[in-house]
Amino acid sequence: MASTLISIQIIPKTKNGEDVIPYVDEAIKIIAESGVKYEVHPLETTMEGELEELFRIIARMNERMIAMGSKNVISQVKILFQPDGITMDDLTDKYK
């Protein structure tokens, strides 16, 4: 069972004020290609996995934003670390 839930909102500063949605789509693609369980929500994406693995994914997301031409990137992150295990379903099943 995963030990960590991380929600991230990535906000790239685009070169000329372009729409950020293509950048966000690329960030979500990095998450999808990582193989971790994730859910996309309107203002953030939540990932489920091991702490170090999720931090590596966040690093790749930020590096990709710069490679795409962003001057800088703000990543707003929320972390729930529970060594004995936690899943998104543990927190949301009662609402489904």
N, C-alpha and C positions, 0 to 999 in steps of 0.2 A: 504494500500500500504506500502511496506517496506520502511524503512528510511535509509538503509545502504547497500552498496555493499562493500564486502571485497574480495580482491584477495590474495591468499596465495601460497607461494612456501615453502614447508617444506623440510629441508635437514638434515636427521638424520646422525649422525656419527656412523657407524656400528662398531661392535667389532673388526673384523679382515679385514675390508675393503670389506665386502661382497657387492653385488649389492643392491642398495637402492630401486629398483623398488618394491619388496614385501612390504617394509615399506610404500612407497608412496601409493601403492594399499590399504593398511590398513587405512591410513589417509583418503583417498577418501571414503572408506567404512563408516567411522565414519560420514563424511558429508552426505552421502546418507541416512544413518539410522536416521539422525537428522530430516529429512523431509523438510529441507529448499530447495528452488530452487537453483540449482548450474549448472555450466558448467565447464567441464574439458578442459583445453587447454594444448599445449605441455609443457609449462614452469610454469604454475600456474593453480589454480582452483579458480573460482569466485563464491562467495555465495551471496545470496540476502536475507535479513531479517532485524531483529532488532539488533542494535549494541550489546547489552548485550548478546543476544542469540548467536550471531556469535562469540563473545569472548569466551563464554563457550565451543563452538565447538572447537575452536582453542586450548583451554586449554586441552580438552580431546584428541585431536590429539597429542599434545606434550607429555602428560602423557602416551599415548599408545606407542609412540616411545621408551620411557624409559623402559616401561614394556616389550617390545620386545627385549631389550638388548642394545639399543643405549646408548652411554656414555653421549651424549648431543645432542641437536637439535637446528638448526638455522631455524627460521621462518621469512621469508621475507613477509611483509604484506603491502598492499595498501588499504586504507580506503577512501570511499566516503560516508560521512554522510550528509544527506539532510532531515531534519525533516519533510518537507512537502511531502516527498515521492520520490522514485527513483526506477527504475527497470533496469535490464540489457538491456531489449528491448528498453527503452528510449534512450539508448546510441548507440545501434547497429542496430536497425530496418532499417535505411537508407542504410546499407551495405548488407542487405539480398535480 
